[in-house]
Amino acid sequence: MTTAINLANPNIEYPSSDGEPVAETYLHLYAILTTLEVLKQYLAGQQATVLANQFLYYAQGFPKLRVAPDVMVIFDVPPGGRDNYKVWEEGQVPQVVFEMTSQGTQKQDQEQKKLLYEQLGILEYWLFDPKGEWVNGKLEGYRLQDEIYQPITDGLCQPLGLRVAVEGELLRFYRVDTGAKLLIPTELAELAQQERQRADKLAKHLRSLGVDPDSLS
């Protein structure tokens, strides 16, 4: 496992951006953003954070030793966003990483990043190919066993307690304990609209009966 080198030099800068685009295509960007929002909602209230396309610095004193996972989940750290993530300051490496891969990033994702995440001790590494360019079934995952990544064959993200599935061009997540599907932002908005419509319909019905809905609250 890679250990952060302790070189506390206050003059060393750790940039939060390199000017590169967040994602290769709209499909990749949408997959990143929906995954980010769904997992943030799922982990709300826990000592955990979910970050997207932000630099992960893993060697203090060496700002060029960095990687920008598309989505990473870190437990046992304060919730909320960061401009970047420094392992030696937070005291935790990510437990799960999701990369939205493509034919153009295949070699990097399948070889360099996989090896780095394995060495860092990241428990699970998932590759999602929204265009289906090279990953069979669009999704493959790896789980750390005896410090070596082995293919995930059960479809489960163990650190998150979620089943991971592909639906169209998105990653979807289901709770292992209840089987409930985690809703994406557009689905949450539709559900809220349906609830408002039901409430308005009930209020209208009560008024037709001569009952003031406000008197029941």
Salt bridges, closest charged atoms under 4 A:
GLU37 OE2 - LYS40 NZ 3.82
GLU90 OE2 - ARG82 NE 2.93
GLU99 OE2 - LYS113 NZ 3.22
ASP109 OD1 - LYS113 NZ 3.92
GLU111 OE1 - LYS107 NZ 2.93
GLU124 OE2 - ARG143 NE 2.96
ASP154 OD1 - ARG143 NH2 3.09
GLU167 OE1 - ARG172 NH1 3.95
GLU167 OE1 - LYS181 NZ 2.89
ASP177 OD2 - ARG175 NH2 2.82
GLU187 OE1 - ARG172 NH2 2.61
GLU195 OE2 - ARG198 NH2 2.34
